[in-house]
Amino acid sequence: MKIVWEHSIYVGNAPVFCSICGGRSYPVRSKRNQLLLAVIYDKSGVVQGEACRDCVVAGASGIKARLQERIKSLQDKIEELQDLAIADIETPTLEQEFQIHQQDAS
C-alpha cells in the first residue's frame, strides 16, 4: 500500500470515507488553497480509496492496527447479517402498508 497526497477530484469540501478506519474524512487545504486527499494505492498502482488524516499520521504500524480493528468490526457485522439472513422474515401485509399511508394522508 502506498498513500499519496493528491488534489481532490471532488467538488468542494465533500467528505469521503476512509478506506482504512471507515471514518468520515475531509480534504486538507494546502497553503496554496488547494484541497488535498490522501489517496491509497495498492501494490499494482490501483486506487483503493482515500485515507483520513488521522490514519496517515498513525504511520505504517498504526495503519496496520486500524486495519485489523476494521476487519474485526466488519467480520462481526457479517456474522450479524448472516444471523438475520437465516432467520424467518415477516414483512407488513399490503393492508398494513395501506393503513399507514392512509394515516399519513389524514
N, CA, C and O atoms as a GROMACS GRO file, in nm:
protein
  424
    1MET      N    1   0.086  -0.117   0.000
    1MET     CA    2   0.000   0.000   0.000
    1MET      C    3   0.090   0.123   0.000
    1MET      O    4   0.192   0.129   0.068
    2LYS      N    5   0.048   0.222  -0.079
    2LYS     CA    6   0.118   0.349  -0.083
    2LYS      C    7   0.013   0.459  -0.071
    2LYS      O    8  -0.090   0.455  -0.137
    3ILE      N    9   0.040   0.557   0.015
    3ILE     CA   10  -0.053   0.669   0.034
    3ILE      C   11   0.016   0.795  -0.017
    3ILE      O   12   0.129   0.825   0.020
    4VAL      N   13  -0.057   0.868  -0.103
    4VAL     CA   14  -0.003   0.988  -0.166
    4VAL      C   15  -0.103   1.102  -0.151
    4VAL      O   16  -0.222   1.084  -0.175
    5TRP      N   17  -0.055   1.220  -0.110
    5TRP     CA   18  -0.141   1.339  -0.106
    5TRP      C   19  -0.160   1.390  -0.248
    5TRP      O   20  -0.062   1.422  -0.316
    6GLU      N   21  -0.286   1.399  -0.291
    6GLU     CA   22  -0.318   1.444  -0.427
    6GLU      C   23  -0.431   1.545  -0.422
    6GLU      O   24  -0.505   1.554  -0.324
    7HIS      N   25  -0.444   1.621  -0.532
    7HIS     CA   26  -0.553   1.717  -0.543
    7HIS      C   27  -0.686   1.642  -0.540
    7HIS      O   28  -0.700   1.538  -0.605
    8SER      N   29  -0.783   1.694  -0.466
    8SER     CA   30  -0.914   1.632  -0.458
    8SER      C   31  -0.982   1.638  -0.595
    8SER      O   32  -0.980   1.741  -0.661
    9ILE      N   33  -1.042   1.527  -0.635
    9ILE     CA   34  -1.116   1.523  -0.762
    9ILE      C   35  -1.263   1.555  -0.740
    9ILE      O   36  -1.341   1.561  -0.835
   10TYR      N   37  -1.302   1.576  -0.614
   10TYR     CA   38  -1.441   1.603  -0.580
   10TYR      C   39  -1.465   1.754  -0.574
   10TYR      O   40  -1.373   1.832  -0.550
   11VAL      N   41  -1.588   1.792  -0.596
   11VAL     CA   42  -1.624   1.934  -0.592
   11VAL      C   43  -1.638   1.980  -0.447
   11VAL      O   44  -1.707   1.916  -0.368
   12GLY      N   45  -1.574   2.090  -0.414
   12GLY     CA   46  -1.586   2.147  -0.280
   12GLY      C   47  -1.520   2.063  -0.173
   12GLY      O   48  -1.433   1.981  -0.200
   13ASN      N   49  -1.566   2.086  -0.051
   13ASN     CA   50  -1.510   2.021   0.066
   13ASN      C   51  -1.590   1.895   0.101
   13ASN      O   52  -1.620   1.870   0.218
   14ALA      N   53  -1.624   1.817  -0.001
   14ALA     CA   54  -1.708   1.698   0.019
   14ALA      C   55  -1.635   1.594   0.100
   14ALA      O   56  -1.518   1.566   0.074
   15PRO      N   57  -1.702   1.535   0.198
   15PRO     CA   58  -1.637   1.430   0.278
   15PRO      C   59  -1.626   1.300   0.199
   15PRO      O   60  -1.707   1.273   0.110
   16VAL      N   61  -1.527   1.220   0.233
   16VAL     CA   62  -1.511   1.085   0.180
   16VAL      C   63  -1.502   0.993   0.301
   16VAL      O   64  -1.488   1.039   0.414
   17PHE      N   65  -1.508   0.865   0.278
   17PHE     CA   66  -1.492   0.770   0.387
   17PHE      C   67  -1.354   0.708   0.378
   17PHE      O   68  -1.310   0.664   0.272
   18CYS      N   69  -1.287   0.704   0.490
   18CYS     CA   70  -1.153   0.649   0.498
   18CYS      C   71  -1.160   0.497   0.475
   18CYS      O   72  -1.234   0.427   0.542
   19SER      N   73  -1.082   0.450   0.379
   19SER     CA   74  -1.080   0.307   0.348
   19SER      C   75  -1.007   0.226   0.455
   19SER      O   76  -1.016   0.103   0.456
   20ILE      N   77  -0.937   0.293   0.543
   20ILE     CA   78  -0.864   0.224   0.650
   20ILE      C   79  -0.952   0.206   0.773
   20ILE      O   80  -0.974   0.093   0.817
   21CYS      N   81  -1.001   0.315   0.829
   21CYS     CA   82  -1.078   0.308   0.953
   21CYS      C   83  -1.229   0.315   0.930
   21CYS      O   84  -1.307   0.279   1.019
   22GLY      N   85  -1.270   0.360   0.813
   22GLY     CA   86  -1.413   0.372   0.783
   22GLY      C   87  -1.474   0.503   0.826
   22GLY      O   88  -1.592   0.528   0.800
   23GLY      N   89  -1.396   0.588   0.891
   23GLY     CA   90  -1.446   0.717   0.937
   23GLY      C   91  -1.460   0.818   0.825
   23GLY      O   92  -1.407   0.799   0.715
   24ARG      N   93  -1.532   0.923   0.854
   24ARG     CA   94  -1.550   1.031   0.758
   24ARG      C   95  -1.425   1.117   0.754
   24ARG      O   96  -1.365   1.146   0.857
   25SER      N   97  -1.386   1.157   0.635
   25SER     CA   98  -1.265   1.236   0.618
   25SER      C   99  -1.293   1.351   0.523
   25SER      O  100  -1.367   1.336   0.425
   26TYR      N  101  -1.234   1.465   0.553
   26TYR     CA  102  -1.248   1.583   0.468
   26TYR      C  103  -1.114   1.617   0.405
   26TYR      O  104  -1.009   1.590   0.464
   27PRO      N  105  -1.117   1.675   0.286
   27PRO     CA  106  -0.991   1.717   0.225
   27PRO      C  107  -0.917   1.816   0.313
   27PRO      O  108  -0.977   1.888   0.393
   28VAL      N  109  -0.785   1.818   0.297
   28VAL     CA  110  -0.699   1.911   0.370
   28VAL      C  111  -0.668   2.026   0.275
   28VAL      O  112  -0.638   2.006   0.158
   29ARG      N  113  -0.676   2.148   0.327
   29ARG     CA  114  -0.647   2.266   0.244
   29ARG      C  115  -0.498   2.297   0.253
   29ARG      O  116  -0.443   2.314   0.362
   30SER      N  117  -0.434   2.305   0.138
   30SER     CA  118  -0.290   2.334   0.134
   30SER      C  119  -0.266   2.484   0.149
   30SER      O  120  -0.360   2.564   0.148
   31LYS      N  121  -0.140   2.522   0.161
   31LYS     CA  122  -0.105   2.664   0.172
   31LYS      C  123  -0.143   2.740   0.045
   31LYS      O  124  -0.164   2.861   0.049
   32ARG      N  125  -0.153   2.670  -0.066
   32ARG     CA  126  -0.194   2.731  -0.193
   32ARG      C  127  -0.346   2.730  -0.210
   32ARG      O  128  -0.397   2.757  -0.319
   33ASN      N  129  -0.416   2.698  -0.102
   33ASN     CA  130  -0.562   2.697  -0.101
   33ASN      C  131  -0.621   2.587  -0.192
   33ASN      O  132  -0.731   2.603  -0.245
   34GLN      N  133  -0.549   2.478  -0.208
   34GLN     CA  134  -0.597   2.365  -0.284
   34GLN      C  135  -0.640   2.255  -0.189
   34GLN      O  136  -0.579   2.235  -0.083
   35LEU      N  137  -0.745   2.183  -0.226
   35LEU     CA  138  -0.793   2.072  -0.143
   35LEU      C  139  -0.719   1.944  -0.180
   35LEU      O  140  -0.711   1.907  -0.298
   36LEU      N  141  -0.664   1.879  -0.079
   36LEU     CA  142  -0.587   1.756  -0.099
   36LEU      C  143  -0.650   1.640  -0.025
   36LEU      O  144  -0.707   1.657   0.083
   37LEU      N  145  -0.640   1.522  -0.084
   37LEU     CA  146  -0.683   1.398  -0.020
   37LEU      C  147  -0.567   1.299  -0.019
   37LEU      O  148  -0.485   1.298  -0.110
   38ALA      N  149  -0.561   1.217   0.084
   38ALA     CA  150  -0.461   1.110   0.092
   38ALA      C  151  -0.518   0.990   0.017
   38ALA      O  152  -0.609   0.923   0.067
   39VAL      N  153  -0.466   0.964  -0.101
   39VAL     CA  154  -0.516   0.858  -0.188
   39VAL      C  155  -0.436   0.730  -0.164
   39VAL      O  156  -0.313   0.733  -0.160
   40ILE      N  157  -0.508   0.619  -0.150
   40ILE     CA  158  -0.446   0.489  -0.123
   40ILE      C  159  -0.433   0.410  -0.253
   40ILE      O  160  -0.531   0.393  -0.326
   41TYR      N  161  -0.311   0.363  -0.280
   41TYR     CA  162  -0.285   0.278  -0.396
   41TYR      C  163  -0.242   0.140  -0.349
   41TYR      O  164  -0.169   0.128  -0.250
   42ASP      N  165  -0.286   0.036  -0.419
   42ASP     CA  166  -0.238  -0.098  -0.386
   42ASP      C  167  -0.104  -0.122  -0.456
   42ASP      O  168  -0.053  -0.033  -0.524
   43LYS      N  169  -0.048  -0.241  -0.440
   43LYS     CA  170   0.085  -0.270  -0.494
   43LYS      C  171   0.088  -0.268  -0.647
   43LYS      O  172   0.195  -0.260  -0.707
   44SER      N  173  -0.030  -0.276  -0.710
   44SER     CA  174  -0.036  -0.269  -0.857
   44SER      C  175  -0.056  -0.127  -0.907
   44SER      O  176  -0.062  -0.104  -1.028
   45GLY      N  177  -0.067  -0.031  -0.814
   45GLY     CA  178  -0.087   0.108  -0.852
   45GLY      C  179  -0.231   0.145  -0.877
   45GLY      O  180  -0.260   0.249  -0.936
   46VAL      N  181  -0.323   0.060  -0.831
   46VAL     CA  182  -0.466   0.085  -0.848
   46VAL      C  183  -0.519   0.157  -0.724
   46VAL      O  184  -0.489   0.118  -0.612
   47VAL      N  185  -0.598   0.263  -0.746
   47VAL     CA  186  -0.655   0.338  -0.634
   47VAL      C  187  -0.753   0.250  -0.558
   47VAL      O  188  -0.839   0.186  -0.617
   48GLN      N  189  -0.738   0.248  -0.425
   48GLN     CA  190  -0.825   0.170  -0.338
   48GLN      C  191  -0.912   0.257  -0.249
   48GLN      O  192  -0.988   0.205  -0.168
   49GLY      N  193  -0.901   0.387  -0.262
   49GLY     CA  194  -0.981   0.478  -0.181
   49GLY      C  195  -0.897   0.589  -0.123
   49GLY      O  196  -0.786   0.617  -0.170
   50GLU      N  197  -0.951   0.651  -0.020
   50GLU     CA  198  -0.881   0.760   0.047
   50GLU      C  199  -0.859   0.726   0.193
   50GLU      O  200  -0.926   0.639   0.249
   51ALA      N  201  -0.764   0.796   0.254
   51ALA     CA  202  -0.734   0.778   0.396
   51ALA      C  203  -0.757   0.910   0.469
   51ALA      O  204  -0.734   1.017   0.413
   52CYS      N  205  -0.803   0.901   0.592
   52CYS     CA  206  -0.820   1.021   0.673
   52CYS      C  207  -0.684   1.066   0.726
   52CYS      O  208  -0.588   0.989   0.728
   53ARG      N  209  -0.678   1.189   0.767
   53ARG     CA  210  -0.550   1.244   0.817
   53ARG      C  211  -0.502   1.168   0.940
   53ARG      O  212  -0.382   1.144   0.955
   54ASP      N  213  -0.595   1.128   1.030
   54ASP     CA  214  -0.555   1.054   1.150
   54ASP      C  215  -0.487   0.923   1.115
   54ASP      O  216  -0.388   0.885   1.179
   55CYS      N  217  -0.538   0.853   1.014
   55CYS     CA  218  -0.475   0.727   0.976
   55CYS      C  219  -0.339   0.751   0.913
   55CYS      O  220  -0.244   0.677   0.940
   56VAL      N  221  -0.328   0.853   0.829
   56VAL     CA  222  -0.199   0.884   0.768
   56VAL      C  223  -0.095   0.916   0.875
   56VAL      O  224   0.018   0.867   0.869
   57VAL      N  225  -0.134   0.997   0.972
   57VAL     CA  226  -0.043   1.038   1.080
   57VAL      C  227  -0.005   0.918   1.168
   57VAL      O  228   0.101   0.918   1.229
   58ALA      N  229  -0.092   0.816   1.174
   58ALA     CA  230  -0.066   0.699   1.258
   58ALA      C  231   0.054   0.618   1.211
   58ALA      O  232   0.110   0.540   1.287
   59GLY      N  233   0.095   0.637   1.085
   59GLY     CA  234   0.210   0.564   1.034
   59GLY      C  235   0.177   0.420   0.999
   59GLY      O  236   0.064   0.374   1.017
   60ALA      N  237   0.277   0.350   0.948
   60ALA     CA  238   0.257   0.213   0.899
   60ALA      C  239   0.202   0.119   1.006
   60ALA      O  240   0.108   0.045   0.980
   61SER      N  241   0.262   0.120   1.125
   61SER     CA  242   0.215   0.027   1.230
   61SER      C  243   0.076   0.065   1.278
   61SER      O  244  -0.005  -0.023   1.307
   62GLY      N  245   0.048   0.194   1.288
   62GLY     CA  246  -0.085   0.239   1.329
   62GLY      C  247  -0.190   0.204   1.226
   62GLY      O  248  -0.302   0.166   1.260
   63ILE      N  249  -0.154   0.216   1.099
   63ILE     CA  250  -0.247   0.181   0.991
   63ILE      C  251  -0.278   0.032   0.995
   63ILE      O  252  -0.393  -0.008   0.980
   64LYS      N  253  -0.175  -0.050   1.016
   64LYS     CA  254  -0.199  -0.195   1.024
   64LYS      C  255  -0.291  -0.229   1.140
   64LYS      O  256  -0.379  -0.314   1.126
   65ALA      N  257  -0.272  -0.164   1.254
   65ALA     CA  258  -0.357  -0.189   1.370
   65ALA      C  259  -0.500  -0.145   1.341
   65ALA      O  260  -0.595  -0.215   1.375
   66ARG      N  261  -0.516  -0.030   1.278
   66ARG     CA  262  -0.650   0.020   1.244
   66ARG      C  263  -0.719  -0.072   1.142
   66ARG      O  264  -0.839  -0.095   1.151
   67LEU      N  265  -0.642  -0.123   1.047
   67LEU     CA  266  -0.700  -0.217   0.951
   67LEU      C  267  -0.748  -0.344   1.020
   67LEU      O  268  -0.854  -0.396   0.987
   68GLN      N  269  -0.669  -0.395   1.116
   68GLN     CA  270  -0.710  -0.514   1.189
   68GLN      C  271  -0.838  -0.489   1.269
   68GLN      O  272  -0.926  -0.574   1.275
   69GLU      N  273  -0.848  -0.370   1.330
   69GLU     CA  274  -0.969  -0.334   1.404
   69GLU      C  275  -1.090  -0.328   1.311
   69GLU      O  276  -1.198  -0.376   1.344
   70ARG      N  277  -1.070  -0.270   1.193
   70ARG     CA  278  -1.181  -0.258   1.098
   70ARG      C  279  -1.221  -0.395   1.045
   70ARG      O  280  -1.340  -0.423   1.029
   71ILE      N  281  -1.123  -0.480   1.017
   71ILE     CA  282  -1.152  -0.616   0.971
   71ILE      C  283  -1.237  -0.689   1.075
   71ILE      O  284  -1.336  -0.753   1.039
   72LYS      N  285  -1.199  -0.678   1.202
   72LYS     CA  286  -1.275  -0.745   1.310
   72LYS      C  287  -1.417  -0.690   1.316
   72LYS      O  288  -1.513  -0.766   1.329
   73SER      N  289  -1.430  -0.560   1.306
   73SER     CA  290  -1.562  -0.497   1.310
   73SER      C  291  -1.650  -0.544   1.193
   73SER      O  292  -1.768  -0.573   1.211
   74LEU      N  293  -1.590  -0.550   1.074
   74LEU     CA  294  -1.666  -0.595   0.957
   74LEU      C  295  -1.703  -0.743   0.967
   74LEU      O  296  -1.812  -0.783   0.926
   75GLN      N  297  -1.613  -0.824   1.021
   75GLN     CA  298  -1.643  -0.965   1.040
   75GLN      C  299  -1.759  -0.983   1.138
   75GLN      O  300  -1.847  -1.067   1.117
   76ASP      N  301  -1.760  -0.904   1.246
   76ASP     CA  302  -1.870  -0.909   1.342
   76ASP      C  303  -2.002  -0.870   1.274
   76ASP      O  304  -2.105  -0.933   1.297
   77LYS      N  305  -1.998  -0.768   1.190
   77LYS     CA  306  -2.118  -0.722   1.119
   77LYS      C  307  -2.166  -0.829   1.022
   77LYS      O  308  -2.287  -0.850   1.008
   78ILE      N  309  -2.074  -0.897   0.955
   78ILE     CA  310  -2.110  -1.005   0.864
   78ILE      C  311  -2.183  -1.115   0.940
   78ILE      O  312  -2.283  -1.168   0.892
   79GLU      N  313  -2.133  -1.151   1.058
   79GLU     CA  314  -2.198  -1.254   1.139
   79GLU      C  315  -2.340  -1.213   1.176
   79GLU      O  316  -2.432  -1.295   1.171
   80GLU      N  317  -2.359  -1.085   1.214
   80GLU     CA  318  -2.493  -1.035   1.246
   80GLU      C  319  -2.585  -1.046   1.126
   80GLU      O  320  -2.700  -1.088   1.139
   81LEU      N  321  -2.536  -1.008   1.010
   81LEU     CA  322  -2.618  -1.014   0.888
   81LEU      C  323  -2.648  -1.158   0.849
   81LEU      O  324  -2.758  -1.187   0.801
   82GLN      N  325  -2.553  -1.249   0.868
   82GLN     CA  326  -2.578  -1.390   0.839
   82GLN      C  327  -2.686  -1.445   0.931
   82GLN      O  328  -2.769  -1.525   0.887
   83ASP      N  329  -2.685  -1.404   1.059
   83ASP     CA  330  -2.790  -1.447   1.152
   83ASP      C  331  -2.925  -1.397   1.106
   83ASP      O  332  -3.024  -1.470   1.113
   84LEU      N  333  -2.931  -1.273   1.060
   84LEU     CA  334  -3.057  -1.219   1.009
   84LEU      C  335  -3.104  -1.294   0.885
   84LEU      O  336  -3.223  -1.319   0.868
   85ALA      N  337  -3.010  -1.329   0.799
   85ALA     CA  338  -3.044  -1.396   0.673
   85ALA      C  339  -3.102  -1.535   0.694
   85ALA      O  340  -3.184  -1.579   0.612
   86ILE      N  341  -3.063  -1.606   0.800
   86ILE     CA  342  -3.115  -1.741   0.822
   86ILE      C  343  -3.244  -1.741   0.903
   86ILE      O  344  -3.313  -1.843   0.911
   87ALA      N  345  -3.277  -1.628   0.964
   87ALA     CA  346  -3.399  -1.619   1.044
   87ALA      C  347  -3.521  -1.601   0.954
   87ALA      O  348  -3.509  -1.555   0.840
   88ASP      N  349  -3.638  -1.639   1.006
   88ASP     CA  350  -3.762  -1.613   0.933
   88ASP      C  351  -3.783  -1.463   0.923
   88ASP      O  352  -3.750  -1.388   1.014
   89ILE      N  353  -3.838  -1.421   0.809
   89ILE     CA  354  -3.861  -1.279   0.785
   89ILE      C  355  -4.010  -1.255   0.768
   89ILE      O  356  -4.076  -1.317   0.685
   90GLU      N  357  -4.062  -1.163   0.849
   90GLU     CA  358  -4.202  -1.124   0.838
   90GLU      C  359  -4.209  -0.978   0.796
   90GLU      O  360  -4.154  -0.891   0.863
   91THR      N  361  -4.275  -0.953   0.687
   91THR     CA  362  -4.291  -0.815   0.641
   91THR      C  363  -4.435  -0.772   0.661
   91THR      O  364  -4.523  -0.857   0.675
   92PRO      N  365  -4.462  -0.640   0.664
   92PRO     CA  366  -4.600  -0.594   0.679
   92PRO      C  367  -4.685  -0.642   0.561
   92PRO      O  368  -4.637  -0.656   0.449
   93THR      N  369  -4.812  -0.666   0.590
   93THR     CA  370  -4.904  -0.704   0.482
   93THR      C  371  -4.937  -0.580   0.400
   93THR      O  372  -4.910  -0.467   0.443
   94LEU      N  373  -4.993  -0.600   0.283
   94LEU     CA  374  -5.034  -0.487   0.200
   94LEU      C  375  -5.140  -0.402   0.271
   94LEU      O  376  -5.142  -0.280   0.258
   95GLU      N  377  -5.226  -0.468   0.347
   95GLU     CA  378  -5.328  -0.395   0.422
   95GLU      C  379  -5.264  -0.305   0.527
   95GLU      O  380  -5.306  -0.190   0.543
   96GLN      N  381  -5.164  -0.354   0.598
   96GLN     CA  382  -5.094  -0.272   0.698
   96GLN      C  383  -5.023  -0.154   0.630
   96GLN      O  384  -5.025  -0.043   0.683
   97GLU      N  385  -4.962  -0.177   0.516
   97GLU     CA  386  -4.897  -0.069   0.443
   97GLU      C  387  -5.000   0.037   0.402
   97GLU      O  388  -4.976   0.157   0.415
   98PHE      N  389  -5.114  -0.009   0.353
   98PHE     CA  390  -5.220   0.082   0.309
   98PHE      C  391  -5.269   0.167   0.426
   98PHE      O  392  -5.293   0.286   0.410
   99GLN      N  393  -5.285   0.104   0.544
   99GLN     CA  394  -5.331   0.178   0.661
   99GLN      C  395  -5.231   0.287   0.701
   99GLN      O  396  -5.272   0.397   0.739
  100ILE      N  397  -5.104   0.260   0.692
  100ILE     CA  398  -5.002   0.358   0.725
  100ILE      C  399  -5.011   0.476   0.629
  100ILE      O  400  -5.003   0.592   0.672
  101HIS      N  401  -5.028   0.449   0.501
  101HIS     CA  402  -5.038   0.556   0.403
  101HIS      C  403  -5.166   0.638   0.422
  101HIS      O  404  -5.167   0.760   0.399
  102GLN      N  405  -5.273   0.572   0.463
  102GLN     CA  406  -5.398   0.643   0.488
  102GLN      C  407  -5.382   0.738   0.607
  102GLN      O  408  -5.434   0.850   0.605
  103GLN      N  409  -5.309   0.695   0.711
  103GLN     CA  410  -5.286   0.778   0.830
  103GLN      C  411  -5.201   0.899   0.792
  103GLN      O  412  -5.226   1.009   0.842
  104ASP      N  413  -5.104   0.882   0.706
  104ASP     CA  414  -5.019   0.991   0.662
  104ASP      C  415  -5.098   1.095   0.582
  104ASP      O  416  -5.068   1.214   0.588
  105ALA      N  417  -5.197   1.049   0.509
  105ALA     CA  418  -5.275   1.139   0.424
  105ALA      C  419  -5.378   1.219   0.505
  105ALA      O  420  -5.430   1.319   0.458
  106SER      N  421  -5.406   1.173   0.626
  106SER     CA  422  -5.507   1.241   0.710
  106SER      C  423  -5.455   1.365   0.775
  106SER      O  424  -5.528   1.432   0.848
   0.00000   0.00000   0.00000
